[in-house]
Amino acid sequence: MAESLALVLHTAEVATSITREGSIEAVVRHVRAFDPDLVLVSATSGDAIDTVRTLTRIGVKVVVVTDGTDRIRVAGCIEAGATGAVATSDPVDT
């Protein structure tokens, strides 16, 4: 999913970077090095809520990507500071 989205964004001339780091600390290091305008976080990640909370505390805008199966976790991400959520079933333009 991440590679497909990155390809679409690259076609629109949007710089992207993907990380699958195992810890929140490693993700924060990657985000700080890349300095993005927006970070997409998978809601299916076990530590999604903590990741969102940590990233928003350092001033990063976060949107959660969800497959729509865990609405409670998505709500937790929104409460943790995510700007919004997009479903993998949404059209790419969304």
Secondary structure, DSSP 8 states (H G I E B T S, - for coil): -HHHHHHHHHHTT--------SSHHHHHHHHHHH--S-EEEETTSTTHHHHHHHHHHTT--EEEEE-SS-HHHHHHHHHTT--EEEETTS-TT-
